[in-house]
Amino acid sequence: MNVTIQGHNIKITDNFEEIARRKLDRLDRYLPNISEVRVDLSRQNTRRGEDLMIAQITIRHQRGAILRAEEKIPGDIQTALDQAIDNMYRRIQRFKGKQNRKGQERFTATLEELTAAEEIPEIEAYAEVLSEESQIIRRKEIAVMAMNEEEAIEQMELLGHNFFVFFNDATGSINVLYKRGAGGYGLLIPEVG
């Protein structure tokens, strides 16, 4: 299991990194076959009151699933990391507990699909400020995986996002799944007009 800890606007001491690695190594006991754990720690300045400490943990599983937990709290970075780890335990519990109707785990794939999933490059994100008049202030490249709607809902919940972009096997196109404010989920299916 490869563990990467990065800090943005915050100094990561060797002592803190050692404690964090010890806590993160325990994740492997609850979810075997983790290929990578990435921890991003940052401090966000606020106009009012205390700065927010942000801890985001991203796990890449060998079968291609991605689990993400994030916590933003005022206070210290240790508490933010601890809460993010607790949140990750809940995401792991959900990932392990979800099964399809035939009793197989989600993201079960053929050997050919597993090979393809392991070769997917990491999500590369970059920010671009084009001009003051431009409305696009950030661009993000994402790896889009083929899956059905139920798997997309599960992956979105594991990531902790409000929306998820995926290639829908049923429609043969890129779809956007989102959480509705009134409850439930919505699905955007593009139609060329």
Backbone as CSV, one residue per row, in Angstrom:
resi,resn,N_x,N_y,N_z,CA_x,CA_y,CA_z,C_x,C_y,C_z
1,MET,0.854,-1.175,0.000,0.000,0.000,0.000,0.895,1.232,0.000
2,ASN,0.748,2.056,-1.014,1.538,3.271,-1.144,0.788,4.430,-0.495
3,VAL,1.389,5.076,0.505,0.760,6.193,1.212,1.501,7.480,0.874
4,THR,0.753,8.483,0.400,1.315,9.788,0.075,0.604,10.840,0.914
5,ILE,1.382,11.660,1.625,0.818,12.726,2.441,1.371,14.046,1.932
6,GLN,0.468,14.959,1.561,0.886,16.261,1.060,0.202,17.363,1.849
7,GLY,0.912,18.459,2.033,0.356,19.619,2.717,0.329,20.826,1.807
8,HIS,-0.736,21.590,1.893,-0.883,22.832,1.136,-1.188,23.939,2.139
9,ASN,-0.367,24.964,2.168,-0.496,26.069,3.126,-0.360,25.585,4.569
10,ILE,0.325,24.484,4.747,0.508,23.932,6.089,1.801,23.120,6.125
11,LYS,2.486,23.162,7.229,3.748,22.440,7.398,3.457,21.074,8.020
12,ILE,3.927,20.025,7.362,3.753,18.660,7.864,5.056,18.246,8.548
13,THR,4.994,18.057,9.838,6.190,17.656,10.585,6.397,16.150,10.453
14,ASP,7.619,15.709,10.708,7.921,14.273,10.638,7.118,13.491,11.659
15,ASN,6.945,14.056,12.861,6.187,13.398,13.915,4.724,13.221,13.491
16,PHE,4.128,14.280,12.941,2.741,14.205,12.481,2.598,13.176,11.364
17,GLU,3.542,13.170,10.424,3.487,12.232,9.306,3.590,10.793,9.797
18,GLU,4.433,10.549,10.784,4.581,9.195,11.331,3.281,8.730,11.992
19,ILE,2.647,9.614,12.761,1.374,9.274,13.415,0.294,9.026,12.366
20,ALA,0.241,9.878,11.338,-0.756,9.735,10.278,-0.570,8.418,9.534
21,ARG,0.672,8.071,9.203,0.930,6.807,8.490,0.504,5.599,9.321
22,ARG,0.749,5.657,10.630,0.343,4.561,11.500,-1.179,4.373,11.464
23,LYS,-1.907,5.490,11.522,-3.374,5.407,11.489,-3.872,4.942,10.128
24,LEU,-3.226,5.402,9.063,-3.653,5.035,7.716,-3.333,3.579,7.389
25,ASP,-2.275,3.035,7.986,-1.925,1.632,7.758,-3.011,0.698,8.263
26,ARG,-3.801,1.150,9.231,-4.886,0.322,9.767,-6.003,0.119,8.753
27,LEU,-6.114,1.027,7.780,-7.178,0.901,6.775,-7.079,-0.410,6.023
28,ASP,-5.851,-0.899,5.825,-5.628,-2.140,5.086,-6.252,-3.339,5.797
29,ARG,-6.396,-3.254,7.107,-7.031,-4.346,7.845,-8.509,-4.457,7.509
30,TYR,-9.139,-3.307,7.251,-10.582,-3.290,7.008,-10.933,-3.414,5.532
31,LEU,-9.998,-3.029,4.664,-10.209,-3.153,3.227,-8.916,-3.632,2.592
32,PRO,-8.758,-4.948,2.444,-7.536,-5.469,1.830,-7.424,-5.029,0.368
33,ASN,-6.235,-5.131,-0.170,-5.941,-4.828,-1.575,-6.074,-3.352,-1.924
34,ILE,-5.735,-2.482,-0.982,-5.656,-1.058,-1.293,-4.339,-0.837,-2.005
35,SER,-4.396,-0.205,-3.170,-3.152,0.026,-3.906,-2.523,1.364,-3.540
36,GLU,-3.355,2.368,-3.230,-2.801,3.695,-2.949,-3.692,4.451,-1.981
37,VAL,-3.054,5.168,-1.062,-3.759,6.078,-0.166,-3.099,7.444,-0.322
38,ARG,-3.918,8.443,-0.627,-3.396,9.804,-0.789,-4.096,10.700,0.224
39,VAL,-3.303,11.468,0.970,-3.844,12.379,1.962,-3.413,13.792,1.597
40,ASP,-4.390,14.665,1.430,-4.122,16.079,1.168,-4.594,16.879,2.364
41,LEU,-3.670,17.587,2.981,-3.969,18.416,4.142,-3.751,19.868,3.761
42,SER,-4.682,20.731,4.152,-4.524,22.141,3.806,-5.200,23.029,4.836
43,ARG,-4.805,24.287,4.778,-5.397,25.316,5.629,-6.085,26.305,4.706
44,GLN,-7.354,26.603,5.005,-8.116,27.553,4.196,-8.392,28.780,5.044
45,ASN,-7.888,29.909,4.582,-8.110,31.157,5.306,-9.563,31.584,5.150
46,THR,-10.156,32.036,6.244,-11.536,32.512,6.221,-11.563,33.975,6.617
47,ARG,-12.568,34.661,6.166,-12.693,36.088,6.496,-13.128,36.286,7.940
48,ARG,-13.920,35.343,8.404,-14.414,35.445,9.774,-13.856,34.305,10.609
49,GLY,-13.357,34.644,11.742,-12.969,33.617,12.695,-11.746,32.805,12.332
50,GLU,-11.734,31.589,12.850,-10.593,30.695,12.750,-10.482,30.073,11.359
51,ASP,-9.245,29.824,10.929,-9.015,29.169,9.638,-9.561,27.747,9.671
52,LEU,-9.966,27.256,8.494,-10.457,25.882,8.378,-9.297,24.954,8.049
53,MET,-9.258,23.834,8.707,-8.297,22.782,8.414,-9.028,21.723,7.580
54,ILE,-8.427,21.354,6.455,-9.072,20.419,5.536,-8.204,19.173,5.403
55,ALA,-8.819,18.030,5.636,-8.140,16.742,5.453,-8.957,15.928,4.460
56,GLN,-8.324,15.545,3.354,-8.991,14.731,2.340,-8.186,13.451,2.131
57,ILE,-8.868,12.322,2.228,-8.241,11.014,2.038,-8.860,10.365,0.808
58,THR,-8.010,9.902,-0.107,-8.467,9.200,-1.306,-7.804,7.831,-1.346
59,ILE,-8.635,6.796,-1.457,-8.142,5.419,-1.534,-8.436,4.891,-2.927
60,ARG,-7.430,4.271,-3.533,-7.622,3.573,-4.804,-7.484,2.082,-4.515
61,HIS,-8.539,1.356,-4.831,-8.563,-0.078,-4.622,-8.022,-0.765,-5.866
62,GLN,-7.467,-1.944,-5.705,-6.875,-2.661,-6.838,-7.886,-2.988,-7.924
63,ARG,-9.178,-3.086,-7.582,-10.195,-3.402,-8.584,-10.742,-2.163,-9.282
64,GLY,-10.187,-0.976,-8.980,-10.591,0.226,-9.695,-11.493,1.162,-8.917
65,ALA,-12.039,0.759,-7.790,-12.915,1.633,-7.020,-12.092,2.741,-6.362
66,ILE,-12.708,3.903,-6.223,-12.072,5.037,-5.564,-12.983,5.463,-4.423
67,LEU,-12.439,5.549,-3.219,-13.184,6.008,-2.054,-12.555,7.305,-1.578
68,ARG,-13.386,8.280,-1.203,-12.852,9.567,-0.778,-13.629,10.071,0.423
69,ALA,-12.905,10.637,1.383,-13.519,11.260,2.552,-12.822,12.587,2.799
70,GLU,-13.603,13.602,3.155,-13.041,14.925,3.396,-13.700,15.538,4.615
71,GLU,-12.916,16.228,5.415,-13.422,16.941,6.577,-12.852,18.345,6.587
72,LYS,-13.707,19.332,6.845,-13.309,20.736,6.983,-13.776,21.190,8.358
73,ILE,-12.823,21.528,9.200,-13.192,21.960,10.547,-12.291,23.107,10.996
74,PRO,-12.802,23.975,11.843,-11.899,24.938,12.477,-11.136,24.211,13.572
75,GLY,-9.921,24.586,13.799,-9.143,23.922,14.845,-7.811,23.436,14.325
76,ASP,-7.443,22.221,14.743,-6.127,21.713,14.343,-6.255,20.624,13.282
77,ILE,-5.170,20.416,12.570,-5.152,19.484,11.441,-5.255,18.033,11.905
78,GLN,-4.775,17.736,13.106,-4.855,16.374,13.650,-6.314,15.946,13.813
79,THR,-7.145,16.843,14.344,-8.564,16.539,14.527,-9.246,16.347,13.176
80,ALA,-8.906,17.190,12.198,-9.486,17.060,10.859,-9.114,15.712,10.245
81,LEU,-7.863,15.295,10.404,-7.427,14.002,9.871,-8.152,12.853,10.568
82,ASP,-8.264,12.919,11.891,-8.958,11.865,12.635,-10.408,11.723,12.174
83,GLN,-11.088,12.863,11.974,-12.483,12.809,11.533,-12.588,12.288,10.101
84,ALA,-11.624,12.638,9.256,-11.620,12.131,7.877,-11.396,10.616,7.866
85,ILE,-10.529,10.120,8.747,-10.299,8.671,8.844,-11.569,7.966,9.319
86,ASP,-12.253,8.546,10.324,-13.521,7.970,10.782,-14.542,7.934,9.645
87,ASN,-14.596,9.011,8.874,-15.497,9.075,7.724,-15.124,8.010,6.694
88,MET,-13.824,7.770,6.510,-13.359,6.757,5.561,-13.770,5.355,6.023
89,TYR,-13.740,5.104,7.327,-14.189,3.808,7.832,-15.653,3.563,7.440
90,ARG,-16.482,4.615,7.523,-17.890,4.470,7.127,-18.010,4.193,5.637
91,ARG,-17.171,4.840,4.827,-17.205,4.607,3.379,-16.747,3.177,3.057
92,ILE,-15.733,2.687,3.783,-15.267,1.308,3.583,-16.372,0.330,3.960
93,GLN,-17.039,0.605,5.078,-18.154,-0.253,5.525,-19.225,-0.313,4.442
94,ARG,-19.537,0.840,3.865,-20.552,0.890,2.813,-20.082,0.127,1.573
95,PHE,-18.823,0.320,1.202,-18.257,-0.351,0.029,-18.299,-1.860,0.201
96,LYS,-17.918,-2.335,1.378,-17.890,-3.774,1.621,-19.292,-4.356,1.756
97,GLY,-20.235,-3.563,2.247,-21.584,-4.066,2.503,-22.481,-4.089,1.290
98,LYS,-22.150,-3.314,0.262,-22.995,-3.248,-0.921,-22.775,-4.472,-1.797
99,GLN,-23.854,-5.129,-2.146,-23.790,-6.274,-3.039,-24.911,-6.156,-4.046
100,ASN,-24.681,-6.698,-5.223,-25.761,-6.680,-6.211,-26.690,-7.863,-5.960
101,ARG,-27.705,-7.995,-6.786,-28.739,-9.010,-6.555,-28.218,-10.437,-6.580
102,LYS,-27.149,-10.672,-7.282,-26.612,-12.028,-7.388,-25.662,-12.355,-6.241
103,GLY,-25.448,-11.408,-5.325,-24.608,-11.661,-4.168,-23.134,-11.403,-4.408
104,GLN,-22.779,-10.839,-5.571,-21.375,-10.535,-5.832,-21.084,-9.103,-5.416
105,GLU,-19.839,-8.848,-5.048,-19.464,-7.491,-4.663,-19.527,-6.572,-5.856
106,ARG,-19.794,-5.309,-5.586,-19.741,-4.288,-6.633,-18.322,-4.212,-7.173
107,PHE,-18.199,-3.762,-8.376,-16.925,-3.575,-9.057,-16.209,-4.894,-9.306
108,THR,-16.930,-6.022,-9.219,-16.348,-7.286,-9.618,-16.244,-7.272,-11.133
109,ALA,-15.101,-7.641,-11.651,-14.886,-7.535,-13.094,-14.113,-8.746,-13.587
110,THR,-14.084,-8.880,-14.896,-13.303,-9.949,-15.493,-11.834,-9.585,-15.415
111,LEU,-10.969,-10.541,-15.684,-9.532,-10.287,-15.650,-9.161,-9.190,-16.646
112,GLU,-9.801,-9.218,-17.809,-9.525,-8.197,-18.826,-9.906,-6.804,-18.315
113,GLU,-11.062,-6.692,-17.648,-11.492,-5.403,-17.105,-10.577,-4.943,-15.978
114,LEU,-10.128,-5.877,-15.158,-9.220,-5.518,-14.069,-7.916,-4.958,-14.614
115,THR,-7.394,-5.561,-15.641,-6.159,-5.068,-16.249,-6.352,-3.657,-16.766
116,ALA,-7.473,-3.404,-17.401,-7.766,-2.059,-17.920,-7.911,-1.069,-16.778
117,ALA,-8.555,-1.484,-15.686,-8.778,-0.574,-14.563,-7.462,-0.191,-13.896
118,GLU,-6.528,-1.098,-13.816,-5.254,-0.792,-13.179,-4.406,0.146,-14.030
119,GLU,-4.664,0.174,-15.341,-3.870,1.020,-16.212,-4.452,2.414,-16.371
120,ILE,-5.619,2.681,-15.771,-6.208,4.008,-15.884,-5.275,5.001,-15.191
121,PRO,-4.921,6.086,-15.891,-4.024,7.065,-15.263,-4.735,7.792,-14.141
122,GLU,-3.952,8.345,-13.226,-4.520,9.099,-12.122,-5.279,10.288,-12.662
123,ILE,-6.272,10.709,-11.898,-7.010,11.909,-12.281,-6.068,13.086,-12.166
124,GLU,-5.924,13.797,-13.267,-5.048,14.956,-13.255,-5.903,16.204,-13.221
125,ALA,-5.673,17.046,-12.241,-6.425,18.285,-12.128,-5.468,19.450,-12.280
126,TYR,-5.908,20.457,-12.975,-5.091,21.647,-13.088,-6.002,22.861,-13.125
127,ALA,-5.512,23.963,-12.608,-6.288,25.197,-12.571,-5.716,26.167,-13.592
128,GLU,-6.596,26.825,-14.301,-6.196,27.800,-15.298,-7.005,29.057,-15.097
129,VAL,-6.335,30.191,-14.988,-7.029,31.462,-14.962,-6.822,32.083,-16.327
130,LEU,-7.877,32.124,-17.146,-7.748,32.571,-18.520,-7.720,34.094,-18.611
131,SER,-8.722,34.742,-18.109,-8.767,36.202,-18.093,-9.809,36.623,-17.085
132,GLU,-9.841,37.909,-16.781,-10.805,38.386,-15.789,-12.233,38.220,-16.279
133,GLU,-12.471,38.326,-17.602,-13.816,38.221,-18.148,-14.281,36.775,-18.247
134,SER,-13.371,35.834,-18.306,-13.712,34.433,-18.497,-14.440,33.876,-17.283
135,GLN,-15.417,33.015,-17.528,-16.153,32.385,-16.434,-15.546,31.060,-16.027
136,ILE,-14.738,30.458,-16.893,-14.097,29.190,-16.554,-12.814,29.503,-15.799
137,ILE,-12.775,29.113,-14.528,-11.579,29.388,-13.730,-10.822,28.121,-13.385
138,ARG,-11.399,26.980,-13.687,-10.711,25.723,-13.403,-11.141,24.667,-14.406
139,ARG,-10.203,23.871,-14.840,-10.486,22.737,-15.707,-9.958,21.492,-15.009
140,LYS,-10.698,20.411,-15.141,-10.296,19.179,-14.471,-10.518,18.015,-15.426
141,GLU,-9.471,17.233,-15.647,-9.590,16.040,-16.462,-9.903,14.866,-15.547
142,ILE,-10.861,14.052,-15.967,-11.244,12.903,-15.151,-11.237,11.644,-16.009
143,ALA,-10.953,10.532,-15.374,-11.035,9.229,-16.043,-12.479,8.760,-15.922
144,VAL,-13.133,8.501,-17.033,-14.527,8.082,-17.043,-14.570,6.570,-17.208
145,MET,-15.246,5.908,-16.279,-15.328,4.450,-16.298,-16.706,4.006,-16.771
146,ALA,-16.771,2.907,-17.487,-18.043,2.334,-17.929,-18.674,1.582,-16.761
147,MET,-19.957,1.870,-16.502,-20.685,1.213,-15.416,-22.178,1.423,-15.622
148,ASN,-22.975,0.728,-14.822,-24.414,0.940,-14.891,-24.812,2.000,-13.865
149,GLU,-26.089,2.357,-13.838,-26.554,3.450,-12.982,-26.399,3.131,-11.493
150,GLU,-26.651,1.886,-11.097,-26.513,1.502,-9.689,-25.058,1.616,-9.236
151,GLU,-24.126,1.188,-10.074,-22.710,1.296,-9.743,-22.282,2.760,-9.673
152,ALA,-22.847,3.608,-10.528,-22.535,5.036,-10.507,-23.015,5.676,-9.210
153,ILE,-24.207,5.301,-8.751,-24.706,5.817,-7.468,-23.771,5.399,-6.353
154,GLU,-23.370,4.146,-6.357,-22.467,3.635,-5.320,-21.133,4.379,-5.348
155,GLN,-20.557,4.558,-6.543,-19.264,5.245,-6.651,-19.386,6.697,-6.199
156,MET,-20.495,7.368,-6.541,-20.702,8.746,-6.113,-20.773,8.834,-4.589
157,GLU,-21.482,7.897,-3.978,-21.584,7.880,-2.515,-20.228,7.599,-1.870
158,LEU,-19.443,6.703,-2.473,-18.118,6.394,-1.931,-17.197,7.600,-2.023
159,LEU,-17.351,8.405,-3.065,-16.538,9.611,-3.225,-17.036,10.747,-2.343
160,GLY,-18.308,10.701,-1.949,-18.868,11.764,-1.135,-19.204,13.007,-1.950
161,HIS,-19.471,12.842,-3.233,-19.785,13.972,-4.107,-21.289,14.121,-4.283
162,ASN,-21.691,15.293,-4.823,-23.094,15.541,-5.131,-23.437,15.182,-6.570
163,PHE,-22.414,14.937,-7.388,-22.638,14.529,-8.766,-21.507,13.604,-9.194
164,PHE,-21.747,12.871,-10.300,-20.754,11.916,-10.774,-20.914,11.747,-12.283
165,VAL,-19.808,11.826,-13.012,-19.791,11.662,-14.467,-19.305,10.245,-14.774
166,PHE,-20.045,9.531,-15.646,-19.672,8.160,-15.972,-20.160,7.801,-17.366
167,PHE,-19.597,6.743,-17.935,-20.067,6.207,-19.211,-21.119,5.162,-18.897
168,ASN,-22.349,5.428,-19.305,-23.476,4.546,-19.013,-23.520,3.414,-20.032
169,ASP,-23.384,2.180,-19.557,-23.445,1.006,-20.432,-24.781,0.919,-21.162
170,ALA,-25.872,1.283,-20.470,-27.215,1.133,-21.044,-27.475,2.118,-22.177
171,THR,-27.033,3.362,-22.018,-27.307,4.388,-23.036,-26.174,4.516,-24.050
172,GLY,-24.998,4.000,-23.708,-23.850,4.107,-24.606,-23.324,5.525,-24.719
173,SER,-23.517,6.317,-23.652,-23.061,7.708,-23.684,-22.609,8.151,-22.301
174,ILE,-21.982,9.312,-22.273,-21.569,9.916,-21.005,-22.812,10.468,-20.318
175,ASN,-23.009,10.135,-19.044,-24.140,10.624,-18.252,-23.626,11.311,-17.009
176,VAL,-24.467,12.165,-16.433,-24.162,12.830,-15.170,-25.235,12.445,-14.167
177,LEU,-24.817,11.856,-13.063,-25.705,11.482,-11.974,-25.579,12.554,-10.900
178,TYR,-26.685,12.980,-10.286,-26.612,14.009,-9.256,-27.638,13.754,-8.163
179,LYS,-27.361,14.310,-6.968,-28.305,14.228,-5.855,-29.298,15.371,-5.993
180,ARG,-30.567,15.048,-5.877,-31.610,16.063,-5.954,-31.824,16.686,-4.582
181,GLY,-32.117,17.980,-4.555,-32.365,18.678,-3.293,-33.560,18.113,-2.554
182,ALA,-34.569,17.639,-3.282,-35.780,17.086,-2.675,-35.608,15.624,-2.285
183,GLY,-34.429,15.072,-2.520,-34.177,13.667,-2.206,-34.124,12.831,-3.472
184,GLY,-33.442,11.734,-3.409,-33.287,10.861,-4.561,-32.159,11.332,-5.465
185,TYR,-32.114,10.767,-6.655,-31.055,11.065,-7.607,-31.663,11.493,-8.933
186,GLY,-30.893,12.248,-9.688,-31.265,12.631,-11.048,-30.191,12.147,-11.997
187,LEU,-30.558,11.961,-13.266,-29.619,11.485,-14.268,-29.761,12.362,-15.504
188,LEU,-28.644,12.967,-15.928,-28.625,13.767,-17.138,-28.099,12.898,-18.270
189,ILE,-28.917,12.731,-19.304,-28.557,11.925,-20.473,-28.505,12.875,-21.666
190,PRO,-27.330,13.048,-22.274,-27.240,13.998,-23.380,-28.010,13.517,-24.608
191,GLU,-28.596,14.490,-25.293,-29.331,14.198,-26.515,-28.879,15.215,-27.553
192,VAL,-28.357,14.728,-28.676,-27.895,15.629,-29.712,-29.109,16.188,-30.427
193,GLY,-29.188,17.540,-30.471,-30.386,18.144,-31.065,-30.081,19.128,-32.160
